[in-house]
Structures are given as C-alpha cells and as structure tokens.
Amino acid sequence: MAVYFLDSSALVKRYITEAGSAWVLRLFDPALNNEVFIAAQLPV
C-alpha cells in the first residue's frame, strides 16, 4: 500500500486518456490497496 496526493492535472488523467493516464489508473487498482487523496477548495 502507498499513499498518493493528486492535484487536478493528475486526477483528470483517470478520465481523459493522455500521457500518464495508465500510471494514474494503476494507482486506483483495488488490489494495490493504495490511498489516494485529492485536495478540495471549500467555499468561503
């Protein structure tokens, strides 16, 4: 298991095929049991 923090430019690779998409998709493989965190900006 590993921990990853993704910004929006990396997260979009999960949904749009571009350079680096295969690597990002592997992060979400349930068999690897990775933890993936995504930043969210809360409204002020």
PyMOL Python script that loads the backbone (N, CA, C, O; Angstrom):
from pymol import cmd

cmd.read_pdbstr("""\
ATOM      1  N   MET A   1       0.838  -1.171   0.000  1.00  0.00           N
ATOM      2  CA  MET A   1       0.000   0.000   0.000  1.00  0.00           C
ATOM      3  C   MET A   1       0.888   1.241   0.000  1.00  0.00           C
ATOM      4  O   MET A   1       1.939   1.275   0.639  1.00  0.00           O
ATOM      5  N   ALA A   2       0.444   2.242  -0.722  1.00  0.00           N
ATOM      6  CA  ALA A   2       1.132   3.523  -0.757  1.00  0.00           C
ATOM      7  C   ALA A   2       0.092   4.634  -0.652  1.00  0.00           C
ATOM      8  O   ALA A   2      -1.101   4.408  -0.856  1.00  0.00           O
ATOM      9  N   VAL A   3       0.556   5.815  -0.335  1.00  0.00           N
ATOM     10  CA  VAL A   3      -0.318   6.977  -0.218  1.00  0.00           C
ATOM     11  C   VAL A   3       0.074   7.973  -1.309  1.00  0.00           C
ATOM     12  O   VAL A   3       1.252   8.282  -1.488  1.00  0.00           O
ATOM     13  N   TYR A   4      -0.929   8.470  -2.035  1.00  0.00           N
ATOM     14  CA  TYR A   4      -0.697   9.427  -3.113  1.00  0.00           C
ATOM     15  C   TYR A   4      -1.604  10.632  -2.918  1.00  0.00           C
ATOM     16  O   TYR A   4      -2.746  10.490  -2.480  1.00  0.00           O
ATOM     17  N   PHE A   5      -1.105  11.800  -3.237  1.00  0.00           N
ATOM     18  CA  PHE A   5      -1.874  13.036  -3.220  1.00  0.00           C
ATOM     19  C   PHE A   5      -1.903  13.542  -4.652  1.00  0.00           C
ATOM     20  O   PHE A   5      -0.853  13.821  -5.231  1.00  0.00           O
ATOM     21  N   LEU A   6      -3.106  13.665  -5.238  1.00  0.00           N
ATOM     22  CA  LEU A   6      -3.236  14.082  -6.633  1.00  0.00           C
ATOM     23  C   LEU A   6      -3.802  15.486  -6.727  1.00  0.00           C
ATOM     24  O   LEU A   6      -4.720  15.851  -5.993  1.00  0.00           O
ATOM     25  N   ASP A   7      -3.246  16.263  -7.632  1.00  0.00           N
ATOM     26  CA  ASP A   7      -3.863  17.544  -7.948  1.00  0.00           C
ATOM     27  C   ASP A   7      -4.778  17.325  -9.156  1.00  0.00           C
ATOM     28  O   ASP A   7      -4.836  16.224  -9.703  1.00  0.00           O
ATOM     29  N   SER A   8      -5.475  18.354  -9.559  1.00  0.00           N
ATOM     30  CA  SER A   8      -6.462  18.204 -10.632  1.00  0.00           C
ATOM     31  C   SER A   8      -5.836  17.766 -11.952  1.00  0.00           C
ATOM     32  O   SER A   8      -6.461  17.026 -12.711  1.00  0.00           O
ATOM     33  N   SER A   9      -4.617  18.208 -12.238  1.00  0.00           N
ATOM     34  CA  SER A   9      -3.989  17.822 -13.504  1.00  0.00           C
ATOM     35  C   SER A   9      -3.683  16.323 -13.542  1.00  0.00           C
ATOM     36  O   SER A   9      -3.698  15.721 -14.615  1.00  0.00           O
ATOM     37  N   ALA A  10      -3.411  15.726 -12.404  1.00  0.00           N
ATOM     38  CA  ALA A  10      -3.182  14.278 -12.353  1.00  0.00           C
ATOM     39  C   ALA A  10      -4.506  13.525 -12.328  1.00  0.00           C
ATOM     40  O   ALA A  10      -4.636  12.484 -12.972  1.00  0.00           O
ATOM     41  N   LEU A  11      -5.476  14.034 -11.602  1.00  0.00           N
ATOM     42  CA  LEU A  11      -6.767  13.350 -11.492  1.00  0.00           C
ATOM     43  C   LEU A  11      -7.476  13.260 -12.840  1.00  0.00           C
ATOM     44  O   LEU A  11      -8.134  12.259 -13.124  1.00  0.00           O
ATOM     45  N   VAL A  12      -7.354  14.277 -13.663  1.00  0.00           N
ATOM     46  CA  VAL A  12      -8.031  14.262 -14.968  1.00  0.00           C
ATOM     47  C   VAL A  12      -7.531  13.105 -15.826  1.00  0.00           C
ATOM     48  O   VAL A  12      -8.253  12.632 -16.703  1.00  0.00           O
ATOM     49  N   LYS A  13      -6.318  12.649 -15.587  1.00  0.00           N
ATOM     50  CA  LYS A  13      -5.755  11.524 -16.341  1.00  0.00           C
ATOM     51  C   LYS A  13      -6.523  10.230 -16.076  1.00  0.00           C
ATOM     52  O   LYS A  13      -6.411   9.281 -16.853  1.00  0.00           O
ATOM     53  N   ARG A  14      -7.287  10.177 -15.011  1.00  0.00           N
ATOM     54  CA  ARG A  14      -8.119   8.999 -14.748  1.00  0.00           C
ATOM     55  C   ARG A  14      -9.314   8.952 -15.701  1.00  0.00           C
ATOM     56  O   ARG A  14      -9.844   7.875 -15.974  1.00  0.00           O
ATOM     57  N   TYR A  15      -9.736  10.093 -16.202  1.00  0.00           N
ATOM     58  CA  TYR A  15     -10.950  10.177 -17.014  1.00  0.00           C
ATOM     59  C   TYR A  15     -10.686  10.518 -18.477  1.00  0.00           C
ATOM     60  O   TYR A  15     -11.509  10.211 -19.340  1.00  0.00           O
ATOM     61  N   ILE A  16      -9.556  11.145 -18.765  1.00  0.00           N
ATOM     62  CA  ILE A  16      -9.186  11.529 -20.128  1.00  0.00           C
ATOM     63  C   ILE A  16      -7.870  10.840 -20.467  1.00  0.00           C
ATOM     64  O   ILE A  16      -6.894  10.963 -19.728  1.00  0.00           O
ATOM     65  N   THR A  17      -7.842  10.120 -21.577  1.00  0.00           N
ATOM     66  CA  THR A  17      -6.625   9.414 -21.968  1.00  0.00           C
ATOM     67  C   THR A  17      -5.606  10.411 -22.508  1.00  0.00           C
ATOM     68  O   THR A  17      -5.840  11.088 -23.509  1.00  0.00           O
ATOM     69  N   GLU A  18      -4.475  10.481 -21.823  1.00  0.00           N
ATOM     70  CA  GLU A  18      -3.360  11.324 -22.239  1.00  0.00           C
ATOM     71  C   GLU A  18      -2.099  10.747 -21.626  1.00  0.00           C
ATOM     72  O   GLU A  18      -2.164   9.747 -20.911  1.00  0.00           O
ATOM     73  N   ALA A  19      -0.969  11.349 -21.890  1.00  0.00           N
ATOM     74  CA  ALA A  19       0.293  10.849 -21.337  1.00  0.00           C
ATOM     75  C   ALA A  19       0.181  10.754 -19.817  1.00  0.00           C
ATOM     76  O   ALA A  19      -0.204  11.721 -19.160  1.00  0.00           O
ATOM     77  N   GLY A  20       0.509   9.619 -19.272  1.00  0.00           N
ATOM     78  CA  GLY A  20       0.461   9.410 -17.833  1.00  0.00           C
ATOM     79  C   GLY A  20      -0.818   8.762 -17.341  1.00  0.00           C
ATOM     80  O   GLY A  20      -0.911   8.408 -16.166  1.00  0.00           O
ATOM     81  N   SER A  21      -1.804   8.597 -18.203  1.00  0.00           N
ATOM     82  CA  SER A  21      -3.090   8.028 -17.784  1.00  0.00           C
ATOM     83  C   SER A  21      -2.954   6.601 -17.256  1.00  0.00           C
ATOM     84  O   SER A  21      -3.577   6.250 -16.254  1.00  0.00           O
ATOM     85  N   ALA A  22      -2.156   5.791 -17.910  1.00  0.00           N
ATOM     86  CA  ALA A  22      -2.005   4.393 -17.472  1.00  0.00           C
ATOM     87  C   ALA A  22      -1.430   4.335 -16.061  1.00  0.00           C
ATOM     88  O   ALA A  22      -1.859   3.510 -15.254  1.00  0.00           O
ATOM     89  N   TRP A  23      -0.478   5.186 -15.758  1.00  0.00           N
ATOM     90  CA  TRP A  23       0.132   5.209 -14.429  1.00  0.00           C
ATOM     91  C   TRP A  23      -0.903   5.604 -13.374  1.00  0.00           C
ATOM     92  O   TRP A  23      -0.987   4.980 -12.316  1.00  0.00           O
ATOM     93  N   VAL A  24      -1.686   6.638 -13.668  1.00  0.00           N
ATOM     94  CA  VAL A  24      -2.706   7.087 -12.716  1.00  0.00           C
ATOM     95  C   VAL A  24      -3.765   6.003 -12.525  1.00  0.00           C
ATOM     96  O   VAL A  24      -4.193   5.763 -11.396  1.00  0.00           O
ATOM     97  N   LEU A  25      -4.188   5.356 -13.584  1.00  0.00           N
ATOM     98  CA  LEU A  25      -5.197   4.299 -13.466  1.00  0.00           C
ATOM     99  C   LEU A  25      -4.707   3.165 -12.565  1.00  0.00           C
ATOM    100  O   LEU A  25      -5.492   2.585 -11.815  1.00  0.00           O
ATOM    101  N   ARG A  26      -3.418   2.849 -12.636  1.00  0.00           N
ATOM    102  CA  ARG A  26      -2.875   1.786 -11.768  1.00  0.00           C
ATOM    103  C   ARG A  26      -2.951   2.185 -10.292  1.00  0.00           C
ATOM    104  O   ARG A  26      -3.095   1.318  -9.431  1.00  0.00           O
ATOM    105  N   LEU A  27      -2.858   3.469  -9.990  1.00  0.00           N
ATOM    106  CA  LEU A  27      -2.959   3.909  -8.595  1.00  0.00           C
ATOM    107  C   LEU A  27      -4.291   3.525  -7.977  1.00  0.00           C
ATOM    108  O   LEU A  27      -4.374   3.272  -6.775  1.00  0.00           O
ATOM    109  N   PHE A  28      -5.341   3.481  -8.800  1.00  0.00           N
ATOM    110  CA  PHE A  28      -6.681   3.200  -8.325  1.00  0.00           C
ATOM    111  C   PHE A  28      -7.026   1.707  -8.352  1.00  0.00           C
ATOM    112  O   PHE A  28      -8.163   1.340  -8.057  1.00  0.00           O
ATOM    113  N   ASP A  29      -6.089   0.862  -8.690  1.00  0.00           N
ATOM    114  CA  ASP A  29      -6.323  -0.582  -8.717  1.00  0.00           C
ATOM    115  C   ASP A  29      -6.601  -1.069  -7.294  1.00  0.00           C
ATOM    116  O   ASP A  29      -5.735  -0.959  -6.425  1.00  0.00           O
ATOM    117  N   PRO A  30      -7.806  -1.610  -7.044  1.00  0.00           N
ATOM    118  CA  PRO A  30      -8.150  -2.049  -5.680  1.00  0.00           C
ATOM    119  C   PRO A  30      -7.185  -3.095  -5.112  1.00  0.00           C
ATOM    120  O   PRO A  30      -6.999  -3.166  -3.897  1.00  0.00           O
ATOM    121  N   ALA A  31      -6.581  -3.892  -5.965  1.00  0.00           N
ATOM    122  CA  ALA A  31      -5.655  -4.929  -5.499  1.00  0.00           C
ATOM    123  C   ALA A  31      -4.417  -4.329  -4.842  1.00  0.00           C
ATOM    124  O   ALA A  31      -3.789  -4.981  -4.009  1.00  0.00           O
ATOM    125  N   LEU A  32      -4.055  -3.097  -5.202  1.00  0.00           N
ATOM    126  CA  LEU A  32      -2.872  -2.453  -4.627  1.00  0.00           C
ATOM    127  C   LEU A  32      -3.160  -1.807  -3.279  1.00  0.00           C
ATOM    128  O   LEU A  32      -2.239  -1.499  -2.523  1.00  0.00           O
ATOM    129  N   ASN A  33      -4.440  -1.602  -2.978  1.00  0.00           N
ATOM    130  CA  ASN A  33      -4.849  -1.043  -1.683  1.00  0.00           C
ATOM    131  C   ASN A  33      -4.194   0.314  -1.392  1.00  0.00           C
ATOM    132  O   ASN A  33      -3.858   0.615  -0.246  1.00  0.00           O
ATOM    133  N   ASN A  34      -4.017   1.126  -2.438  1.00  0.00           N
ATOM    134  CA  ASN A  34      -3.439   2.459  -2.268  1.00  0.00           C
ATOM    135  C   ASN A  34      -4.456   3.416  -1.651  1.00  0.00           C
ATOM    136  O   ASN A  34      -5.666   3.218  -1.767  1.00  0.00           O
ATOM    137  N   GLU A  35      -3.956   4.432  -1.007  1.00  0.00           N
ATOM    138  CA  GLU A  35      -4.800   5.529  -0.546  1.00  0.00           C
ATOM    139  C   GLU A  35      -4.503   6.720  -1.450  1.00  0.00           C
ATOM    140  O   GLU A  35      -3.349   7.116  -1.614  1.00  0.00           O
ATOM    141  N   VAL A  36      -5.557   7.284  -2.034  1.00  0.00           N
ATOM    142  CA  VAL A  36      -5.408   8.418  -2.945  1.00  0.00           C
ATOM    143  C   VAL A  36      -6.186   9.585  -2.362  1.00  0.00           C
ATOM    144  O   VAL A  36      -7.380   9.475  -2.084  1.00  0.00           O
ATOM    145  N   PHE A  37      -5.498  10.701  -2.180  1.00  0.00           N
ATOM    146  CA  PHE A  37      -6.116  11.896  -1.621  1.00  0.00           C
ATOM    147  C   PHE A  37      -6.177  12.974  -2.701  1.00  0.00           C
ATOM    148  O   PHE A  37      -5.288  13.089  -3.546  1.00  0.00           O
ATOM    149  N   ILE A  38      -7.240  13.751  -2.647  1.00  0.00           N
ATOM    150  CA  ILE A  38      -7.458  14.824  -3.609  1.00  0.00           C
ATOM    151  C   ILE A  38      -7.811  16.069  -2.822  1.00  0.00           C
ATOM    152  O   ILE A  38      -8.627  16.018  -1.902  1.00  0.00           O
ATOM    153  N   ALA A  39      -7.198  17.187  -3.180  1.00  0.00           N
ATOM    154  CA  ALA A  39      -7.475  18.449  -2.500  1.00  0.00           C
ATOM    155  C   ALA A  39      -8.822  18.994  -2.970  1.00  0.00           C
ATOM    156  O   ALA A  39      -9.206  18.838  -4.129  1.00  0.00           O
ATOM    157  N   ALA A  40      -9.517  19.627  -2.055  1.00  0.00           N
ATOM    158  CA  ALA A  40     -10.777  20.285  -2.385  1.00  0.00           C
ATOM    159  C   ALA A  40     -10.758  21.684  -1.779  1.00  0.00           C
ATOM    160  O   ALA A  40     -10.376  21.876  -0.625  1.00  0.00           O
ATOM    161  N   GLN A  41     -11.172  22.641  -2.573  1.00  0.00           N
ATOM    162  CA  GLN A  41     -11.252  24.001  -2.071  1.00  0.00           C
ATOM    163  C   GLN A  41     -12.677  24.226  -1.578  1.00  0.00           C
ATOM    164  O   GLN A  41     -13.635  24.091  -2.340  1.00  0.00           O
ATOM    165  N   LEU A  42     -12.806  24.563  -0.320  1.00  0.00           N
ATOM    166  CA  LEU A  42     -14.118  24.801   0.255  1.00  0.00           C
ATOM    167  C   LEU A  42     -14.566  26.226  -0.025  1.00  0.00           C
ATOM    168  O   LEU A  42     -13.751  27.149  -0.039  1.00  0.00           O
ATOM    169  N   PRO A  43     -15.861  26.403  -0.247  1.00  0.00           N
ATOM    170  CA  PRO A  43     -16.345  27.773  -0.471  1.00  0.00           C
ATOM    171  C   PRO A  43     -16.139  28.625   0.775  1.00  0.00           C
ATOM    172  O   PRO A  43     -16.213  28.146   1.906  1.00  0.00           O
ATOM    173  N   VAL A  44     -15.880  29.889   0.531  1.00  0.00           N
ATOM    174  CA  VAL A  44     -15.626  30.808   1.633  1.00  0.00           C
ATOM    175  C   VAL A  44     -16.904  31.476   2.058  1.00  0.00           C
ATOM    176  O   VAL A  44     -16.898  32.291   2.980  1.00  0.00           O
TER     177      VAL A  44
END
""", "prot")
cmd.dss("prot")
cmd.show_as("cartoon", "prot")
cmd.util.cbc("prot")
cmd.orient("prot")
